[in-house]
Amino acid sequence: MNADQHTPVALCRTCGEPVNERDRFCEECGRPDPTTPRTPPLGTALPGVAAAPASRSVPPAPGTVPRQARSPERPSGPPAPPGEGGGAGGACVDCGGGAVGADGYCEQCGLRQPSGREHLEAEAGRFGAAVSDLGLRRSRNEDAFALAALPAGVCAVVCDGVATAPGSEEASRLAAEAALAVLTDRVTAGMDPRSAMRDAVARAGEVVAGLPGDPDSSPACTFVSAVVDAGGITVGWVGDSRAYWLSPAGSCRLTTDDSWASSMIEQGAMSAEDAWADRRAHVLTAWLGADAGPLDPHVAAFRPTGPGLVVLCSDGLWNDLPEPSDLAAVALTGRDGPLDAARRLMRAALDAGGHDNVTVAVLRYPPPGPSRERA
């Protein structure tokens, strides 16, 4: 081929594979406009359930039975459900002429169809909001959130699927929905939020464990949730999705990761610096799934002395902004509401590289409503 006939080659902005500059999508990861910078839409609120990142096997820590950790490999999972983007059997959103196969790709032009979960936003009145974005390096969003107002407060759930196990995108979505349904039902009926939280985690675990899958790679996800009312904050978690308290008077992390690194630090076997630098750092030691063993969720209650924000997030945020002070510097800027704070946090993660899916829920304390005294 003559030099003047040669089509210039560029690198895909998502996966780094070579693409022709004229290509409308990357052959490797399916990203549309692979050489054009991607800016997620921030102005339109969408209904709110969005799911986590890919993983790789690593040697287990002594005394642990870890879940696979995450890596930048191309995720796998079910195709987009019918009705979300170009579902199986529908028309391609790009060429319009090809049928979409069961694998989620157009059979004519080869474009991987959008799922409708690339970017999601939702609000629960003025006191809670959540956003989820697939990030800049992933071809599928496998984080999920669910959010609802309560008679005297607000609650939210964030889940992060384990992508090496097929079906984990659906696992995170169903876990978030199931847990939110239990929380809203129990708390509205007057149950103590700590008991309601345990019931919610148990129900989410049942739903994920009941999904079909290979015994050696069953669908799985992490879990973090919060109930915020005038009486305080209740959080529940399994895995390494986190909850933070952010306030001008002081900020802190409310959860402890179920991970190899945290286990090594807690045992005094390694320094925090060495543990987090180890390639096994993010291996999960607890998760929701059929292969997770007995479910033993963490539940904690916290009563702040002043106003602030509760932030729930997947590791797509805290990997880049792990310190509470880092999150506070972003979230507490200005006097806007939870949605704008969640958008700023998401944008900070994308500006730091957007290596993973990013999901953030922001709940304002105190919300309106009567105080609830807790024992």
N, C-alpha and C positions, 0 to 999 in steps of 0.2 A: 504494500500500500504506500502511495506517495505521501510525503510529509504533509502536503497541503490538503490531503484527503483524510488525515488522521483526526479523529474526534478526541479533544482534550480529555484527560482522565483526572478526576478529583477524588477525594476521600469522603465517604459518608460521614455526616456530622454525628450520627447516632452510634454506628458500630465500627467506623474506621475502615471499612472495606472499600476497594476502588469502585468508582461509579463513573459513567460518562456524564459530562456536564449537562447533556441534553436529556438525560433520563428523568422521568417523572417520579420514580421511586427506586429505592435500593433493592437489588436482587437478593441481598443477604438478609436484611432485617425487615424490609417492607416499608420503611419510612417514606412517606410522600415528600417530594421536593428535597432530596437528601443533601443537596449542596446549599440550601437556603436556610438561614438561621430560623429557629423555631421560637416564637413568642407565644406562650399559652394565653388564651383569652382570659382576662381578669374582670370583665365588666358584666358578665351574665350569670345570674344565679341559676343553677340547675338542680334537679332533684338529687338527693344526697346519698347514694351508696356507691362508693367506688370500689382493690386487693393487692403483693410484696415481691420481692426480688428473687433472682435466681440464686442457686446454691451450689456448693461443691462438697465432696466428701473430704474429711480430714481426720487424722488419727485422734481417737478419743482421749480425753484426760483421764488419769487414773481415778477409778471409782465413779465414773459418770457414764451414762448411756446417751450421748449427745445426738441431737437432730442435726442434719446437715446445715452448714453455714451458707452464707450468700456470697456470690461472686458476680462479676460482670458478664457471665456467659449469657447467650441468648435464651430467654425463658421459653418454656414450653407450657402447654395447657390447652384447654378446650377452645374451640372457635367461638367467635362472638355469638351470643344467643340470638335467635330470630327476633327482629324488632330493634336490635341495637346495632347501628351502623349497617353494614352489608351482611346480614345473616345468611346462613347456608341456604342456597336455593334462590336467593334474591339477585338483583342486578348489581354489578360492580359500581361502586361510587365514583370510579375514575373513568373507565372507558364506556360504561353504561351498556355494553353489549355482551359481556361475558357473564356466565352464571358463577356464583360463589360456591365453591366446593365445601365439603364437610370440614376441611382443615382451615377454613377461613380465608382462603386465597382465591382470587379470580382465576377461572380456568382459561381465560383468553389472554389477559395482559399480565397476570401473575401478581397483582397488587394485593398485599395483605389488607383486609378490610378493617376499618375502624370499628371499635366495639361500643362507642358511646361513652366509655369510661376514661378517655384520655385526660379529661379535666372536668372535675365536678365541684360544685359549691352548693352549700345549703345554710340556712339560718333558722334558728329557733327563737323568734322574737328578737329583742334587742340584747339578749343576755347569752347567746350561744351561736356559734357558727363553725363550719368546717370546710376545708378545701382538700382536694386530692388531685395530684398531677403525676403523669407517668415519668416525668423527668426528661433529661436530655439524652440519655444513653439507652433507654429501654424501648422495646417495641410493644409492650403490653403493661397496663397498670394493674398490678395485683395487690394493691392496698384496698381497704374498704373502710367506710365509716357509716355510722348511723347516729342520728341526733334528734332530740325531741324536747319540747318544753314540758315541765311538770306544773301541777297546780301552784307549787310554792318554790319553783326552781327550774333546773334544766339538767339534762343528762346526755352523755355521749359515749360512743364506743368506737375504738379504732382497732382494726385487725390487719395483720400483715401476713400474707400467704407465703408458704415455702414452695418456690416455683419448680424445684426439681421433682416434686411429687405432683404428677398430673392431677388436675382438679382443684388445686389449692386456691386458684383465683375465685372459684365458686365457694370454696370453704370459707374464705375470709368474708365474703359478702353475706353468706347465710349465717355465719356466726354473729356478725354485727347486728343483723336484723333480728335474730332470735333473742340475743341478749337485751336489746333495746325493748323488745316487746315485754319481756319479763320485768325489766326495771320499771317501765312506765306503769305496768299493771300493779306490781307489788307496792311501789312507793305511793302511787295514787290512792291505794287502798289503806294506807297508813302503816305499812310494814317498815321497821327500822331499815335504813339504807344499807347497813352492813349485811343483814340477813338477805335483803333483796339482791345485793351484789353477789353473794355466794350462789343464790338460786340462778341468777343470770349467767354466771360463768359455767355452772353445771349444765344449764340448758344449751349454751353454745357448744360445750364439749360434746354433748350427746348428738347434736346436729352434725358436727364435723365428723365424729366417729362413725356415724351412720351413712356417710357418703360412700359410693362404690369406689373401689380402687384396689391396686395390688397390695398385698399384705406388707411387702417390703418398701413400698413407696406410696402409702395412702395419703390422701389430701390432708393438709395440716396448715395451721396458722398460729400466730401469736395473738395476744389479746390484752387490751388495756381499756378501762372504762372509769367514768367518774359520775357521781351524783353530787350536784351542788345545790344547796338550799341555804336558807338564812341561818340554819343551825350548824353549818359547816360543810366539809368536803369529805366524801367517801370515795376511795379508789380501789379498784380490783385489777389484778393483772396476772398473766401467765406468759412467760417468754421475755423478749427484750424490747417490746414497744413500751414507751415511757410516759410518765406523768410528771409535770413540773408545776410548782407554785411560783408565780412571778409577781413581785410587788416592789414599789419604790422603797419600802422599808426593809427589803431583803428577799432573796429568792433561793429556792432549794429544789432538789429532785425528790419526788414523793415515792418513787419506786426503785427497786433493786433488780437488775437484769438477772434472768435465769439463763446465764451464759457461762462458757468455759472461763473467760477472763474473770468474771465476778466471783466464780467459785474459787479460782486460784488466789485471788486477792483476799477473800474472806477467810480462807484456810491459812493465810500467811505464807503460802508456798512461793509466791512471787510478788514483786513490787507491782504497783499499778502500771507504771511505765513499761515494765517488761511484759506483763500479762497482755496489755492492749497492743503491744507491738508483735505479739506472737500470731502466727497464721491461724491458730485455733481460737482466737479471741472471741469471735462471734458465733461459735458453735453453740446451739441451744441445748440447754439441759432440761427444759420443760416447754411444752407446747400443747395445743389442742389437736387431737387426731386419734385415729384408731390405734396407732402404735405408740401413743404417748405414755401408756401405763396409767396408774391411778392418778386422778386429777386432784391436785392440792393447791387451789388458788390462794394468792396473797390478797388480803383485804386489810385496809388501814383507813382510819378516820383522822381528820385534821381540822382544827378550828382556828382560822387565822384571827389575828387581832385587828386587822384593818382590811381595806379593799385591795383587790388584785385580780389576777387571771390564773385560771387553771389551764394548762396546755397539755393535751394528749397528742402523741406523735409516733409515727413509725420511725425506723432507724434511718430512713432517707433524709430526715431532718437532723437527728442528733449525731449522726456520724460526722457531720460538718460543723454543727454547733452544739457540742456536748455539754458545755458549762451553762448552768442557770443564768449566770451574768450575761453570757453571749445572747441567749434567747431574750432576756429582759431588755437588753439594749435595742433589740429590734422590735419586740412586741409592745413595749410600753411607750414608744415614741408617739407623741400626739395624743389627742383626746377622742379619736374615732372609736368605732365599735369593734366587736369581736371579729367580724368578717374582714375588716381591713387589717387587723392585727394578724389574722391567719394568712391573708394574702402576702403580707410583708415577710412573714416567716418562710412561707413557701418560696418566695422570690429570693430570699437569702440563700436557701439551699440550692436553687438553680444557679445563682450567681457563683456559688462555691464549686460548681461543676455539674450539678444535677445528675450524679452518677446512679441514682436509684429513684424508685417511685417515692413521692413525698406526700404524706398525709398529715394534716394538722387540724385538731379541733381546739377551739378557744372558748372557754366558759367564764363568764364574769361573776365575781363574788363581791358583795352579796347580791343575789337576785332579789326581786320584790317578793313579798309574801310573809306570812307569820313565821316567827322563829320556832324551831323545833329543838327542844332540849334533849340531849343525848346522855346516856349514862356513861 
